Amino acid sequence: MKTEIIPTILVKSFKEIEKRVELVEKYVKRVQLDVMDGIFVDNETWPYEEKGKPGDLKKIKTKLNFEIHLMVQEPEKVIDEWLKVADRVIIHFESKITNREYGIRNLIEKIHKKKKEIGLALNPETHYAVATPFLKDLDLVQVMTVQPGWGGQQFREWVLAKIEFLRKFWPQGNIEVDGGVNDENIKKIFKAGANLFCVGTHIYKSKNIAKAIKDLEKSIK
């Protein structure tokens, strides 16, 4: 399994996305765009805040891949548009999905037919076992270590146990961790079993972004 640092972008405007992409594109292969509709969580980001469109991402001249973290109430209604601009989409188990198990399987099949990747996100309180019926078909499971909706939250260390159990059940799968990841806790998260690390505040508030990313990468080697 490969390890990877993925900068996360949680912003209100398209200009802010462009700026944050530019700041990290020399140092990583992928960024995660947090998309919030103000319904599933009580925060609203681009494109909902500016009434933009997913297709606008094509205007950004970059070699970076986009991973879209859909924190929206009804992902089935918007996922097709995001698949046009991203190579990976992450949906939340807790969102409103038609006939949940059937609906998740249907989305997995649809996304794979388009040669794209799909991840299933689990909120901190959601038991890892809800993902087990889908593991053989998922490209990743994203374990949230904070409540979705806002950046800069404190990492919840008790979620490490969930990561450990999930790794035992899924030894070769991609486990991504999102929320409060920084240089002080990333080694613990790595040892628990994660191999993909979403990092936002720690990277973008750093005085030296290149060094911040390099130091994080060293911690998971």
Contacts in CASP RR format, 6 or more apart in sequence:
PFRMAT RR
TARGET T0000
AUTHOR 0000-0000-0000
METHOD contacts of the structure
MODEL  1
MKTEIIPTILVKSFKEIEKRVELVEKYVKRVQLDVMDGIFVDNETWPYEE
KGKPGDLKKIKTKLNFEIHLMVQEPEKVIDEWLKVADRVIIHFESKITNR
EYGIRNLIEKIHKKKKEIGLALNPETHYAVATPFLKDLDLVQVMTVQPGW
GGQQFREWVLAKIEFLRKFWPQGNIEVDGGVNDENIKKIFKAGANLFCVG
THIYKSKNIAKAIKDLEKSIK
1 172 0 8 1.000
1 173 0 8 1.000
1 174 0 8 1.000
1 195 0 8 1.000
2 195 0 8 1.000
3 190 0 8 1.000
3 195 0 8 1.000
3 196 0 8 1.000
3 197 0 8 1.000
3 217 0 8 1.000
3 220 0 8 1.000
3 221 0 8 1.000
4 28 0 8 1.000
4 29 0 8 1.000
4 30 0 8 1.000
4 195 0 8 1.000
4 196 0 8 1.000
4 197 0 8 1.000
5 28 0 8 1.000
5 197 0 8 1.000
5 199 0 8 1.000
5 213 0 8 1.000
5 216 0 8 1.000
5 217 0 8 1.000
5 220 0 8 1.000
6 28 0 8 1.000
6 30 0 8 1.000
6 31 0 8 1.000
6 32 0 8 1.000
6 67 0 8 1.000
6 176 0 8 1.000
6 196 0 8 1.000
6 197 0 8 1.000
6 198 0 8 1.000
6 199 0 8 1.000
7 20 0 8 1.000
7 24 0 8 1.000
7 28 0 8 1.000
7 31 0 8 1.000
7 32 0 8 1.000
7 198 0 8 1.000
7 199 0 8 1.000
7 200 0 8 1.000
7 203 0 8 1.000
7 204 0 8 1.000
7 213 0 8 1.000
8 31 0 8 1.000
8 32 0 8 1.000
8 33 0 8 1.000
8 34 0 8 1.000
8 69 0 8 1.000
8 178 0 8 1.000
8 198 0 8 1.000
8 199 0 8 1.000
8 200 0 8 1.000
9 16 0 8 1.000
9 17 0 8 1.000
9 20 0 8 1.000
9 21 0 8 1.000
9 31 0 8 1.000
9 32 0 8 1.000
9 33 0 8 1.000
9 34 0 8 1.000
9 200 0 8 1.000
10 34 0 8 1.000
10 36 0 8 1.000
10 45 0 8 1.000
10 149 0 8 1.000
10 150 0 8 1.000
10 151 0 8 1.000
10 200 0 8 1.000
11 17 0 8 1.000
11 20 0 8 1.000
11 45 0 8 1.000
11 46 0 8 1.000
12 44 0 8 1.000
12 45 0 8 1.000
12 46 0 8 1.000
12 49 0 8 1.000
12 50 0 8 1.000
13 46 0 8 1.000
13 49 0 8 1.000
13 50 0 8 1.000
14 46 0 8 1.000
14 47 0 8 1.000
14 50 0 8 1.000
14 52 0 8 1.000
14 56 0 8 1.000
16 46 0 8 1.000
17 33 0 8 1.000
17 46 0 8 1.000
17 57 0 8 1.000
17 60 0 8 1.000
18 60 0 8 1.000
20 31 0 8 1.000
20 204 0 8 1.000
21 31 0 8 1.000
21 60 0 8 1.000
21 62 0 8 1.000
21 64 0 8 1.000
22 62 0 8 1.000
23 204 0 8 1.000
23 209 0 8 1.000
24 31 0 8 1.000
24 64 0 8 1.000
24 203 0 8 1.000
24 209 0 8 1.000
24 213 0 8 1.000
25 62 0 8 1.000
25 63 0 8 1.000
25 64 0 8 1.000
26 210 0 8 1.000
27 209 0 8 1.000
27 210 0 8 1.000
27 213 0 8 1.000
27 214 0 8 1.000
28 64 0 8 1.000
28 213 0 8 1.000
29 64 0 8 1.000
29 65 0 8 1.000
30 64 0 8 1.000
30 65 0 8 1.000
30 66 0 8 1.000
30 67 0 8 1.000
30 88 0 8 1.000
31 64 0 8 1.000
31 65 0 8 1.000
31 66 0 8 1.000
31 67 0 8 1.000
32 66 0 8 1.000
32 67 0 8 1.000
32 68 0 8 1.000
32 69 0 8 1.000
32 90 0 8 1.000
32 178 0 8 1.000
32 198 0 8 1.000
33 57 0 8 1.000
33 66 0 8 1.000
33 67 0 8 1.000
33 68 0 8 1.000
33 69 0 8 1.000
33 86 0 8 1.000
34 45 0 8 1.000
34 69 0 8 1.000
34 71 0 8 1.000
34 149 0 8 1.000
35 45 0 8 1.000
35 46 0 8 1.000
35 47 0 8 1.000
35 48 0 8 1.000
35 68 0 8 1.000
35 69 0 8 1.000
35 70 0 8 1.000
35 71 0 8 1.000
35 72 0 8 1.000
35 82 0 8 1.000
36 43 0 8 1.000
36 44 0 8 1.000
36 45 0 8 1.000
36 48 0 8 1.000
36 71 0 8 1.000
36 72 0 8 1.000
36 148 0 8 1.000
36 149 0 8 1.000
37 44 0 8 1.000
37 48 0 8 1.000
37 71 0 8 1.000
37 72 0 8 1.000
37 73 0 8 1.000
38 44 0 8 1.000
38 48 0 8 1.000
39 72 0 8 1.000
39 73 0 8 1.000
40 71 0 8 1.000
40 72 0 8 1.000
40 73 0 8 1.000
40 92 0 8 1.000
40 94 0 8 1.000
40 95 0 8 1.000
40 148 0 8 1.000
41 71 0 8 1.000
41 147 0 8 1.000
41 148 0 8 1.000
41 149 0 8 1.000
42 149 0 8 1.000
43 149 0 8 1.000
43 150 0 8 1.000
46 52 0 8 1.000
47 53 0 8 1.000
47 54 0 8 1.000
47 56 0 8 1.000
53 81 0 8 1.000
54 68 0 8 1.000
54 78 0 8 1.000
54 81 0 8 1.000
54 82 0 8 1.000
54 84 0 8 1.000
54 85 0 8 1.000
55 81 0 8 1.000
55 84 0 8 1.000
55 85 0 8 1.000
57 66 0 8 1.000
57 85 0 8 1.000
57 86 0 8 1.000
58 85 0 8 1.000
65 86 0 8 1.000
65 87 0 8 1.000
65 88 0 8 1.000
66 85 0 8 1.000
66 86 0 8 1.000
66 87 0 8 1.000
66 88 0 8 1.000
67 86 0 8 1.000
67 87 0 8 1.000
67 88 0 8 1.000
67 89 0 8 1.000
67 90 0 8 1.000
68 82 0 8 1.000
68 85 0 8 1.000
68 86 0 8 1.000
68 88 0 8 1.000
68 89 0 8 1.000
68 90 0 8 1.000
69 90 0 8 1.000
69 121 0 8 1.000
69 142 0 8 1.000
69 178 0 8 1.000
69 198 0 8 1.000
70 78 0 8 1.000
70 79 0 8 1.000
70 82 0 8 1.000
70 89 0 8 1.000
70 90 0 8 1.000
70 91 0 8 1.000
70 92 0 8 1.000
70 95 0 8 1.000
71 92 0 8 1.000
71 95 0 8 1.000
71 148 0 8 1.000
71 149 0 8 1.000
72 78 0 8 1.000
72 95 0 8 1.000
73 95 0 8 1.000
73 96 0 8 1.000
74 95 0 8 1.000
74 96 0 8 1.000
74 97 0 8 1.000
75 91 0 8 1.000
75 92 0 8 1.000
75 95 0 8 1.000
75 97 0 8 1.000
75 107 0 8 1.000
76 97 0 8 1.000
76 98 0 8 1.000
76 103 0 8 1.000
76 107 0 8 1.000
79 89 0 8 1.000
79 91 0 8 1.000
79 107 0 8 1.000
79 110 0 8 1.000
79 111 0 8 1.000
82 89 0 8 1.000
83 89 0 8 1.000
83 111 0 8 1.000
83 114 0 8 1.000
83 116 0 8 1.000
86 116 0 8 1.000
87 116 0 8 1.000
87 117 0 8 1.000
88 116 0 8 1.000
88 117 0 8 1.000
88 118 0 8 1.000
88 119 0 8 1.000
88 139 0 8 1.000
88 140 0 8 1.000
89 111 0 8 1.000
89 116 0 8 1.000
89 117 0 8 1.000
89 118 0 8 1.000
89 119 0 8 1.000
90 118 0 8 1.000
90 119 0 8 1.000
90 120 0 8 1.000
90 121 0 8 1.000
90 140 0 8 1.000
90 142 0 8 1.000
90 176 0 8 1.000
91 97 0 8 1.000
91 104 0 8 1.000
91 107 0 8 1.000
91 118 0 8 1.000
91 119 0 8 1.000
91 120 0 8 1.000
91 121 0 8 1.000
92 120 0 8 1.000
92 121 0 8 1.000
92 122 0 8 1.000
92 123 0 8 1.000
92 148 0 8 1.000
93 100 0 8 1.000
93 104 0 8 1.000
93 120 0 8 1.000
93 121 0 8 1.000
93 122 0 8 1.000
93 123 0 8 1.000
93 126 0 8 1.000
93 130 0 8 1.000
93 131 0 8 1.000
94 122 0 8 1.000
94 123 0 8 1.000
94 126 0 8 1.000
97 103 0 8 1.000
97 104 0 8 1.000
97 107 0 8 1.000
101 133 0 8 1.000
104 120 0 8 1.000
104 134 0 8 1.000
105 134 0 8 1.000
105 137 0 8 1.000
107 118 0 8 1.000
108 118 0 8 1.000
108 134 0 8 1.000
108 137 0 8 1.000
108 138 0 8 1.000
111 117 0 8 1.000
111 118 0 8 1.000
112 118 0 8 1.000
112 137 0 8 1.000
117 139 0 8 1.000
117 140 0 8 1.000
118 138 0 8 1.000
118 139 0 8 1.000
119 138 0 8 1.000
119 139 0 8 1.000
119 140 0 8 1.000
119 141 0 8 1.000
119 142 0 8 1.000
119 176 0 8 1.000
120 131 0 8 1.000
120 134 0 8 1.000
120 138 0 8 1.000
120 140 0 8 1.000
120 141 0 8 1.000
120 142 0 8 1.000
121 141 0 8 1.000
121 142 0 8 1.000
121 143 0 8 1.000
121 144 0 8 1.000
121 148 0 8 1.000
121 178 0 8 1.000
122 128 0 8 1.000
122 130 0 8 1.000
122 131 0 8 1.000
122 141 0 8 1.000
122 142 0 8 1.000
122 143 0 8 1.000
122 144 0 8 1.000
122 162 0 8 1.000
123 144 0 8 1.000
123 147 0 8 1.000
123 148 0 8 1.000
124 144 0 8 1.000
124 145 0 8 1.000
124 146 0 8 1.000
124 147 0 8 1.000
124 156 0 8 1.000
124 159 0 8 1.000
127 162 0 8 1.000
128 141 0 8 1.000
128 143 0 8 1.000
128 162 0 8 1.000
128 165 0 8 1.000
128 166 0 8 1.000
128 169 0 8 1.000
131 138 0 8 1.000
131 141 0 8 1.000
131 166 0 8 1.000
132 169 0 8 1.000
135 141 0 8 1.000
135 169 0 8 1.000
135 170 0 8 1.000
135 173 0 8 1.000
139 174 0 8 1.000
140 173 0 8 1.000
140 174 0 8 1.000
140 175 0 8 1.000
140 176 0 8 1.000
140 196 0 8 1.000
141 166 0 8 1.000
141 170 0 8 1.000
141 173 0 8 1.000
141 174 0 8 1.000
141 175 0 8 1.000
141 176 0 8 1.000
142 176 0 8 1.000
142 177 0 8 1.000
142 178 0 8 1.000
142 198 0 8 1.000
143 159 0 8 1.000
143 162 0 8 1.000
143 163 0 8 1.000
143 166 0 8 1.000
143 175 0 8 1.000
143 176 0 8 1.000
143 177 0 8 1.000
143 178 0 8 1.000
143 194 0 8 1.000
144 159 0 8 1.000
144 178 0 8 1.000
144 179 0 8 1.000
145 155 0 8 1.000
145 156 0 8 1.000
145 159 0 8 1.000
145 177 0 8 1.000
145 178 0 8 1.000
145 179 0 8 1.000
145 180 0 8 1.000
145 181 0 8 1.000
145 189 0 8 1.000
146 152 0 8 1.000
146 153 0 8 1.000
146 154 0 8 1.000
146 155 0 8 1.000
146 156 0 8 1.000
146 178 0 8 1.000
146 179 0 8 1.000
146 180 0 8 1.000
147 153 0 8 1.000
151 179 0 8 1.000
151 180 0 8 1.000
151 200 0 8 1.000
151 201 0 8 1.000
152 179 0 8 1.000
152 180 0 8 1.000
152 200 0 8 1.000
152 201 0 8 1.000
153 179 0 8 1.000
153 180 0 8 1.000
154 180 0 8 1.000
155 179 0 8 1.000
155 180 0 8 1.000
155 181 0 8 1.000
155 182 0 8 1.000
155 185 0 8 1.000
157 185 0 8 1.000
157 188 0 8 1.000
160 188 0 8 1.000
160 189 0 8 1.000
160 192 0 8 1.000
161 192 0 8 1.000
163 175 0 8 1.000
163 177 0 8 1.000
163 189 0 8 1.000
163 192 0 8 1.000
163 193 0 8 1.000
163 194 0 8 1.000
164 192 0 8 1.000
164 193 0 8 1.000
166 175 0 8 1.000
167 175 0 8 1.000
167 192 0 8 1.000
167 193 0 8 1.000
167 194 0 8 1.000
173 195 0 8 1.000
174 195 0 8 1.000
174 196 0 8 1.000
175 193 0 8 1.000
175 194 0 8 1.000
175 195 0 8 1.000
175 196 0 8 1.000
176 194 0 8 1.000
176 195 0 8 1.000
176 196 0 8 1.000
176 197 0 8 1.000
176 198 0 8 1.000
177 189 0 8 1.000
177 194 0 8 1.000
177 196 0 8 1.000
177 197 0 8 1.000
177 198 0 8 1.000
178 198 0 8 1.000
179 198 0 8 1.000
180 199 0 8 1.000
180 201 0 8 1.000
180 202 0 8 1.000
181 189 0 8 1.000
181 197 0 8 1.000
181 198 0 8 1.000
181 199 0 8 1.000
181 200 0 8 1.000
181 202 0 8 1.000
182 199 0 8 1.000
182 201 0 8 1.000
182 202 0 8 1.000
183 202 0 8 1.000
183 212 0 8 1.000
183 215 0 8 1.000
183 216 0 8 1.000
183 219 0 8 1.000
186 197 0 8 1.000
186 199 0 8 1.000
186 216 0 8 1.000
186 219 0 8 1.000
186 220 0 8 1.000
187 219 0 8 1.000
187 220 0 8 1.000
189 197 0 8 1.000
190 197 0 8 1.000
190 219 0 8 1.000
190 220 0 8 1.000
195 220 0 8 1.000
197 216 0 8 1.000
197 220 0 8 1.000
199 216 0 8 1.000
202 212 0 8 1.000
202 216 0 8 1.000
203 209 0 8 1.000
203 212 0 8 1.000
203 213 0 8 1.000
203 216 0 8 1.000
206 212 0 8 1.000
END
